[in-house]
Amino acid sequence: MDTHAPQRHLRSWQRRKQARPGEILESALAVFAEKGFAAARMEDIAARAGVTKGTIYLYFPSKEEVFKSLAREHVSRSLLFATEQAEKFEGTVFDFLRHFYAGFMGLVLNSDVAVLPKIIIGEAGNFPELARFWREEVIEKATGMMSGVFTRAIARGEIRDLPAELVAKLAMAPILMCLVWRTTFEKTSDRAFDYDAFLATHCDVFFKGLAPEGSAS
């Protein structure tokens, strides 16, 4: 008789229980990408995750909380990592921005996470609480992180003395453009959008505009 079987079963069940929130969020992201937020139902998420709707409510009290958890898991965590990298980055502000764009573009182009800001843009009028959450959790944190990057760069004399918060928003603009194109217009166009060339051109123009007169970025 295997006296260790109950313990193994318990450990397996505990691992399964701990994994369920992640599995539910992964399924929710796929459902949101396919249906949008308003049309997505908890039943759809449950079916894709292979659980009952009641199981989802054990972890997430509402569809809105599922969305917020997705944003925290994927976007907020990436922003936290970027903030940590920015504070200890030893290169120039231009080096950091190239590194930042490369990292976030991988997230934008290769993941369904790109659908989250699309949902906010398209459905904010019907779900103002989600829009408020996104502004506070994503936009303000991203702008704050970038403002710190540019404030330090100004202090070092790397860039012109410009309003750091406005420059931060300009820095984030190409990511928004790429997100909107990929999630909204890409399937309607017969011409491929060259994201790499777009970002390279943005960096060329943006960096020259930031650099002190008589210097090169």
N, C-alpha and C positions, 0 to 999 in steps of 0.2 A: 504493500500500500504506500502510495506516495504522500507522505505527511506534509511535504512542502507545497503541494498543489494549491491549497487555499491561499497561502502567502503569495505565490506567483500570480494567482488570479487577481488578488487584491492589488498587487503592484501594477499589473497590466491595466486594471480598471482605473487606478489612480492616474496612470500616464495618459490613458484615453480621455479621462475627464479634464486633465490639464490641457490637452491638445485641442479640445473642442472649441474654445473661443477663437483660436487661430483658424481652425477649419471653417467655422461659421463666417468669419470675416473674409476669408479667401473666397467663399461662395458668394457672399454679399457683394464683393467687388465685381465679380463676374456678372451677377444679376443686374447691378447698377449700370455696368458698361453696356449691357444688352438692352435694358428697358428704360433707363433713366431712374430718377428717384421716385417721382410721383407714381409711376406705373408699377414699380417693383412692390411685391407683396412679401410679407414674412413667410407665407407659404412657399413662395418661389425659392427663397433663400434656404428654407428648411429642406425642400426637396433636393436642391443641388448639394447641400451638405450631407444629405442622408440621415437627417434627424427629424424629430417631430417639431412642430411649431412651438410646442410647450417647452422643449429643450432650449430653444433660442431665448425664450423669456427668462430662463434661469440665469442667463448671463447678461442679456441686454433688455431693458424694460420697454424699448420702443425702436422703431425703425430709425428714428432720428439719432438715438444713441448708438446704433450700429454704424451709421455714417460718421459720427463724431469719433468713435473708436478707430475706424479706418483711417481717418485723418491724423489722429494721434499716432497710430502705429506706423504709418508710412511717411507722412509729410512732416509732422512735428519732430519725429525722431531724426529724420534727415536734416532738418533745420538745426536741431541741437548739435548734431555731429559737425555741421558746417560752422556753427558758432565756435565750437571748441577748436576746430582747425584754424579758423580765422584768428583767434586770440594767440595762437602759438606759431602762426605761419611766419617763416623767416625771409621769404622772398619779397618782391615788390608787390604793391597792390595790383599791378597788371598781371603778374604771375598768379596771384591768388584768384583773380577773376577768371582767367583762363581755366584754372583748375576747377573752380566752382561751376562754370558753365558746362564743362565736360562731364562732371559728376551728375548734375541735375538733368542734363539732356539725356543721359542714359535712362533716368527715371521717366522722363517725359515720353521718350520714343519707344521704350521697350516694355512698358508696363501698363496695365489697365488703370493704374493710379491716376493717369492723366484725365480720366473721366470725372474725378472728384471736383476739380475747379470748374469743369464744364457744367456739372450739375448746379453749382453755386451760381454761375453766370446765367444759366437758362431758367432756373427754378427759384431764384431768390425771392421773387415777388410773392410766391405762394408759400415759401418757407423762410420767412425773415429771421427766425431764430437760428437757422443754419447759416445764413449769410452773416449774422452777427458773430456767431461762433468762428466762422472761417476768417473774418476780419481780425478778430482778437487772437486766434490761435495760430494763424498762418501769416496773413499780410503784415500785421503789426510786428510780429516776431522777426519775420524776414527783413522788413524795413529797418528794424532796430539793429539787427546783426550787420546789415550792410552799412547803415549809418556809422556804426562803430568802426568798420573797416575804413571808410572814407575820412572820418574824423582823425584817425591815426595817420592816414596817408597825408592829410593836409599838414598835420603837425610835423611830419618828417620832411615836408617840402616836396613830396613826390608828385602831388597834383596841385592845381590851382585852388585858391581859397574860395570854395563854392558852398552853397547850402547843402550840408551832408545828406539830409533827409531827401531832398529833391534828387540829388545825384543817385541815392540809393534806389529810388523809384525808377529812374532811367535805367539803372543797371538791371533791374528785374524785368523791364519791359520786353526784351526779346524772348524770355522764357514764356511769358504770357502769349506772345504772338505764336510761338511754336506749338503751345498747347491748343490754342484755338484752331490753328490750321489742322493739326493732326486729328483732333476730335470732331471738327465741324466741316471743314472744307476739303480735306484730303480725298475723300471718296467721290467728290463731285468734280474734281479737276482731272483733265487728261495730261497735265504736266506735273512731273514730280517736283516736290518742293525740296530743294537742296539745303537741308538744315545746317550742314557743316559750313557751306559757303555763306549762308545767311549770317551765322554767328561770327565767322571770320571777318565779314564785312562790317558787322556791328562793332566788333572789337577794334578794327582799324579806325573807324570814324570816332567812336566813343573815346578811345584811349588818346587819340590826338587832341580831342576837345578838352580832355582833362589835364593833359601834360602842361607844365609851366612853359611859358614862351621861351623859345630857343633850345628846348630839350626834346628828346625823342623817347617814346615809350618802348 
